[in-house]
Amino acid sequence: MKKKTAVEPEIVDVETNQSQHLRHLLQEMLRIRHFEDKCAELYTEMKIRGFLHLYNGEEAVAVGVMQALQPDDAIVATYREHGQAIARGIAMNIVMAEMFGKQEGCCRGRGGSMHLFDQEHRFYGGNAIVGGGLPLAVGLALADKKLGRKRVNCCFFGDGAMAEGEFHESMNLAALWEVPVLFVCENNQYAMGTALKYSHAVTNLVQKADSYGVSSASVDGMDVLAVESAAQEAAAMVRDTGKPFFLECVTYRFRAHSMFDPEFYREKTEVEQWKQRCPIEMLTKKLTEQGLLSGVELAAMERSVVVEIENAIAFAEAGTWEPTAELTRFVYSESGVGR
């Protein structure tokens, strides 16, 4: 009997921790989804200006991958990076202030939607150039290797970036130099408005990584648990070996490429078919069927997200514009060399 009473609390703790973790994953995806939906509204109200690329449908990728990363690891993202920033732990009010162009934002309002950056969280963009983040990630990884740091440099990019020269150059150098980069391809089937089959002669993207001798895997990017598991294995391999790894997450964006996109290139029926595999609804169903989440608890979870977003908007609206006298600040640097 003593053995039994010693083991039972441990089993309960494991089950409780697992339940809490699953609810955490759902909460994080809900935060991203509601944030993006609200950004779309704010954009139509002209409170958010410039370009805006939303992450609806791809939440499982950002949330799943972030579970495998440590605080010292670096993240390099694309211009569709709100999801990664929020999942990384950058405060929503800071992100919203940046979207509003206020100096309380993570880039003092200078970056906006496409250029989120936060040194504290080692979040290095937000890169507006397609494929532009790939060589940056290789450079960060090379620095870690030379300094003997056991870090993972995680680089998010889309399938469109894999048709760019930077992808091939970066993969080649990462493999040649044996540097710790976790290449995460968010394959959402379209490079802006161009379907994968029209931009890649070889549509099996994992084969491209294999051609450089880089270990690789492909995972269902609509299943947050599958993404988390694959990312944990990939990140552990990168950390242990110091070598690169390529992870393809097959996903789909529910909204158009950007708020300017009329979306004439894909059928509405296709979008609706993918929405049947919504990562949030899939996890919600799983938790509900297992008795780990009630309707009341889900409603409370969503209410807390709504309040968080409302507070973020209030923070952004109360923020301040950068003084015109500081517009040239950070543009030029006077080092005094040669004086």
C-alpha positions as CSV (number, residue, x, y, z in Angstrom):
1,M,0.0,0.0,0.0
2,K,2.9,2.4,0.7
3,K,4.2,2.0,-2.8
4,K,0.8,2.7,-4.2
5,T,0.3,6.0,-2.2
6,A,3.8,7.1,-3.2
7,V,3.1,6.6,-6.9
8,E,-0.4,7.9,-7.2
9,P,0.3,11.6,-6.5
10,E,3.1,11.5,-9.1
11,I,0.7,10.2,-11.7
12,V,-1.9,12.8,-10.8
13,D,0.8,15.5,-11.1
14,V,1.8,14.3,-14.6
15,E,-1.8,14.2,-15.8
16,T,-2.5,17.7,-14.3
17,N,0.6,19.2,-15.9
18,Q,-0.3,17.6,-19.2
19,S,-3.8,19.0,-19.0
20,Q,-2.5,22.5,-18.1
21,H,0.0,22.4,-21.0
22,L,-2.7,21.5,-23.5
23,R,-4.9,24.3,-22.3
24,H,-1.8,26.6,-22.5
25,L,-1.4,25.7,-26.2
26,L,-5.0,26.4,-26.8
27,Q,-4.9,29.7,-25.0
28,E,-1.8,30.8,-27.0
29,M,-3.5,30.0,-30.3
30,L,-6.7,31.9,-29.2
31,R,-4.6,34.9,-28.3
32,I,-3.0,35.0,-31.8
33,R,-6.3,34.4,-33.6
34,H,-8.2,37.1,-31.8
35,F,-5.3,39.5,-32.1
36,E,-5.2,39.0,-35.8
37,D,-9.0,39.4,-36.2
38,K,-8.9,42.6,-34.2
39,C,-5.9,43.9,-36.3
40,A,-8.0,43.4,-39.4
41,E,-10.8,45.6,-37.9
42,L,-8.3,48.2,-36.8
43,Y,-6.9,48.3,-40.3
44,T,-10.2,49.1,-41.8
45,E,-10.6,51.9,-39.3
46,M,-7.2,53.2,-40.4
47,K,-5.7,52.9,-36.9
48,I,-3.1,50.4,-38.3
49,R,-1.5,51.6,-41.5
50,G,0.9,50.2,-44.1
51,F,1.1,46.6,-45.0
52,L,-0.7,43.9,-42.9
53,H,-0.2,40.2,-43.2
54,L,-2.3,38.0,-40.9
55,Y,-1.6,34.6,-39.5
56,N,-5.1,33.1,-39.2
57,G,-4.9,29.3,-39.7
58,E,-1.2,29.0,-39.0
59,E,-1.3,29.4,-35.3
60,A,-0.2,25.8,-34.6
61,V,3.1,26.4,-36.2
62,A,4.2,29.4,-34.1
63,V,2.8,28.0,-30.8
64,G,4.1,24.4,-31.4
65,V,7.6,25.5,-32.4
66,M,8.0,27.9,-29.5
67,Q,7.5,25.1,-27.0
68,A,10.8,23.6,-28.2
69,L,12.9,26.8,-27.8
70,Q,14.7,28.2,-24.8
71,P,15.0,31.9,-23.8
72,D,18.6,32.1,-25.1
73,D,17.6,30.8,-28.5
74,A,17.1,33.3,-31.3
75,I,14.1,33.7,-33.6
76,V,14.2,35.1,-37.1
77,A,10.8,35.6,-38.7
78,T,9.1,36.8,-41.9
79,Y,6.7,39.8,-42.3
80,R,3.8,37.5,-41.1
81,E,5.3,37.4,-37.7
82,H,2.7,38.6,-35.2
83,G,2.0,35.0,-34.2
84,Q,5.6,34.2,-33.5
85,A,6.1,37.5,-31.5
86,I,3.1,36.8,-29.3
87,A,3.9,33.1,-28.8
88,R,7.5,34.1,-28.0
89,G,6.2,36.1,-25.0
90,I,6.5,39.7,-26.3
91,A,3.7,41.6,-24.5
92,M,0.6,42.1,-26.6
93,N,0.4,45.8,-25.7
94,I,3.9,46.3,-26.9
95,V,3.1,44.6,-30.2
96,M,-0.1,46.6,-30.6
97,A,1.7,49.9,-29.9
98,E,4.2,49.1,-32.6
99,M,1.3,48.3,-35.0
100,F,-0.2,51.8,-34.2
101,G,3.2,53.4,-34.9
102,K,3.6,54.6,-31.3
103,Q,7.1,54.9,-29.7
104,E,5.9,52.6,-26.8
105,G,6.1,49.8,-29.4
106,C,9.0,47.3,-29.6
107,C,10.7,49.4,-32.4
108,R,9.5,52.8,-31.2
109,G,6.8,52.7,-33.9
110,R,9.3,52.7,-36.7
111,G,8.9,49.0,-37.7
112,G,5.2,48.5,-37.7
113,S,3.6,45.2,-38.6
114,M,6.3,43.8,-40.8
115,H,9.4,44.6,-38.6
116,L,8.7,43.5,-35.1
117,F,12.0,43.3,-33.1
118,D,12.7,42.6,-29.5
119,Q,16.2,42.2,-28.2
120,E,15.1,41.0,-24.7
121,H,13.3,38.0,-26.3
122,R,16.0,37.5,-28.9
123,F,13.4,38.1,-31.6
124,Y,15.2,39.4,-34.7
125,G,12.4,40.4,-37.0
126,G,10.1,40.7,-38.8
127,N,11.9,40.8,-42.2
128,A,10.0,42.3,-45.1
129,I,12.3,40.8,-47.8
130,V,11.2,37.3,-48.8
131,G,14.0,35.0,-47.7
132,G,15.9,37.9,-46.1
133,G,15.9,36.3,-42.7
134,L,17.6,33.1,-43.7
135,P,21.2,34.5,-44.0
136,L,20.7,36.4,-40.7
137,A,19.9,33.1,-38.9
138,V,23.0,31.5,-40.4
139,G,25.1,34.4,-39.2
140,L,23.6,34.2,-35.7
141,A,24.3,30.5,-35.6
142,L,27.9,31.0,-36.8
143,A,28.5,33.4,-33.9
144,D,27.1,30.9,-31.5
145,K,29.4,28.2,-32.9
146,K,32.5,30.3,-32.6
147,L,31.6,31.3,-29.1
148,G,30.8,27.8,-28.1
149,R,27.2,28.5,-27.1
150,K,24.6,25.7,-27.1
151,R,21.8,27.7,-28.8
152,V,19.2,27.1,-31.4
153,N,18.7,29.7,-34.0
154,C,15.1,29.3,-35.4
155,C,14.3,30.7,-38.7
156,F,10.7,30.9,-39.9
157,F,10.0,31.3,-43.7
158,G,7.4,30.4,-46.2
159,D,7.4,28.1,-49.2
160,G,7.9,31.1,-51.5
161,A,11.2,31.9,-49.9
162,M,12.5,28.4,-50.9
163,A,12.4,29.6,-54.5
164,E,14.8,32.5,-53.6
165,G,18.6,32.4,-53.9
166,E,19.0,33.2,-50.2
167,F,17.4,29.9,-49.2
168,H,19.9,27.8,-51.2
169,E,22.9,29.9,-50.2
170,S,21.9,29.7,-46.5
171,M,21.2,26.0,-46.6
172,N,24.5,25.4,-48.3
173,L,26.5,27.5,-45.8
174,A,24.7,26.1,-42.8
175,A,25.5,22.6,-43.9
176,L,29.0,23.4,-44.9
177,W,29.9,25.3,-41.7
178,E,27.8,22.9,-39.5
179,V,26.0,25.7,-37.6
180,P,22.9,25.3,-35.3
181,V,20.0,26.6,-37.3
182,L,16.4,25.2,-37.1
183,F,14.9,26.0,-40.5
184,V,11.1,26.1,-40.2
185,C,9.3,26.3,-43.5
186,E,5.6,27.4,-43.0
187,N,4.4,25.8,-46.2
188,N,1.0,27.5,-46.6
189,Q,0.7,26.4,-50.3
190,Y,1.0,29.9,-51.8
191,A,3.8,32.4,-52.4
192,M,1.6,35.5,-52.2
193,G,-0.8,34.5,-55.0
194,T,1.3,31.8,-56.7
195,A,0.5,28.2,-55.9
196,L,3.3,25.9,-54.9
197,K,3.1,23.9,-58.1
198,Y,3.6,27.0,-60.2
199,S,6.7,28.2,-58.4
200,H,8.6,25.0,-57.6
201,A,9.6,22.3,-60.1
202,V,10.0,19.9,-57.2
203,T,7.1,20.4,-54.8
204,N,8.4,18.0,-52.2
205,L,10.2,20.7,-50.2
206,V,11.9,18.2,-47.9
207,Q,13.9,16.9,-50.8
208,K,15.5,20.4,-51.2
209,A,16.9,20.1,-47.7
210,D,18.1,16.6,-48.3
211,S,20.0,17.7,-51.4
212,Y,22.3,19.7,-49.0
213,G,22.7,16.9,-46.6
214,V,20.6,18.6,-44.0
215,S,18.4,16.4,-41.7
216,S,14.8,17.1,-42.3
217,A,11.2,16.2,-41.4
218,S,7.7,17.2,-42.5
219,V,4.8,17.6,-40.1
220,D,1.1,18.5,-40.2
221,G,1.2,22.2,-39.5
222,M,-2.5,22.3,-38.5
223,D,-1.9,20.0,-35.5
224,V,-0.2,21.9,-32.7
225,L,0.7,18.7,-30.8
226,A,2.3,17.2,-33.9
227,V,4.2,20.4,-34.5
228,E,5.4,20.6,-30.9
229,S,6.6,17.0,-31.0
230,A,8.5,17.4,-34.3
231,A,10.0,20.7,-33.1
232,Q,11.2,19.2,-29.8
233,E,13.0,16.5,-31.7
234,A,14.4,18.9,-34.3
235,A,15.6,21.5,-31.7
236,A,17.1,18.8,-29.5
237,M,19.1,17.5,-32.5
238,V,20.3,21.0,-33.5
239,R,21.3,21.7,-29.9
240,D,23.1,18.4,-29.4
241,T,24.9,18.2,-32.8
242,G,25.3,21.9,-33.6
243,K,24.1,21.1,-37.1
244,P,21.2,22.5,-39.0
245,F,17.8,20.8,-39.3
246,F,14.9,21.5,-41.8
247,L,11.3,21.2,-40.6
248,E,8.4,21.6,-43.0
249,C,5.1,22.5,-41.4
250,V,2.3,22.0,-43.9
251,T,-0.3,24.6,-43.1
252,Y,-2.7,27.1,-44.7
253,R,-3.6,30.8,-44.2
254,F,-7.3,31.4,-43.9
255,R,-7.1,35.0,-44.9
256,A,-5.7,36.6,-48.0
257,H,-2.0,37.2,-48.4
258,S,-2.4,40.8,-47.1
259,M,-5.1,43.3,-46.6
260,F,-4.5,44.6,-50.1
261,D,-5.0,41.1,-51.7
262,P,-8.2,40.6,-53.7
263,E,-7.5,36.9,-53.5
264,F,-8.6,35.9,-57.0
265,Y,-6.1,33.0,-57.2
266,R,-7.8,30.4,-55.0
267,E,-11.3,29.0,-54.8
268,K,-13.4,29.7,-51.7
269,T,-14.2,26.0,-51.5
270,E,-10.5,25.3,-51.0
271,V,-10.3,27.7,-48.1
272,E,-13.4,26.3,-46.5
273,Q,-12.0,22.8,-46.8
274,W,-8.8,23.8,-44.9
275,K,-10.9,25.6,-42.3
276,Q,-12.4,22.2,-41.4
277,R,-8.9,21.5,-40.1
278,C,-8.7,24.7,-38.0
279,P,-5.9,24.0,-35.4
280,I,-7.9,25.8,-32.7
281,E,-11.1,23.8,-33.3
282,M,-9.1,20.6,-33.6
283,L,-7.5,21.0,-30.2
284,T,-10.7,22.3,-28.6
285,K,-12.5,19.2,-29.8
286,K,-9.7,17.0,-28.4
287,L,-9.7,18.6,-25.0
288,T,-13.5,18.6,-24.8
289,E,-13.8,14.9,-25.8
290,Q,-11.2,14.0,-23.1
291,G,-13.1,15.9,-20.5
292,L,-10.3,18.4,-20.0
293,L,-12.2,21.5,-21.1
294,S,-15.8,22.6,-20.6
295,G,-17.8,25.1,-22.5
296,V,-17.7,27.4,-19.5
297,E,-14.0,27.2,-19.3
298,L,-13.5,27.9,-23.0
299,A,-15.8,30.9,-22.8
300,A,-13.7,32.2,-19.8
301,M,-10.5,31.6,-21.8
302,E,-11.8,33.6,-24.7
303,R,-13.1,36.4,-22.5
304,S,-9.6,36.8,-21.0
305,V,-8.1,37.1,-24.4
306,V,-10.7,39.8,-25.4
307,V,-9.8,41.7,-22.3
308,E,-6.1,41.4,-23.0
309,I,-6.6,42.8,-26.5
310,E,-8.8,45.6,-25.3
311,N,-6.1,46.6,-22.8
312,A,-3.5,46.4,-25.6
313,I,-5.6,48.7,-27.8
314,A,-6.1,51.2,-25.0
315,F,-2.3,51.1,-24.3
316,A,-1.6,51.8,-28.0
317,E,-4.1,54.6,-28.3
318,A,-2.7,56.3,-25.2
319,G,0.8,56.0,-26.6
320,T,2.8,58.8,-28.0
321,W,4.1,59.7,-31.5
322,E,7.8,60.0,-31.9
323,P,8.8,63.8,-32.0
324,T,9.7,65.1,-35.4
325,A,12.9,66.3,-33.9
326,E,14.0,62.7,-33.5
327,L,13.2,61.5,-37.0
328,T,16.9,61.3,-37.9
329,R,17.8,59.5,-34.8
330,F,19.1,55.9,-35.4
331,V,19.5,56.8,-39.2
332,Y,23.1,58.0,-39.1
333,S,25.8,57.2,-36.5
334,E,28.6,59.6,-35.8
335,S,31.4,57.5,-34.4
336,G,34.0,60.2,-34.5
337,V,36.4,58.0,-36.4
338,G,39.0,60.2,-38.3
339,R,38.4,63.3,-36.3
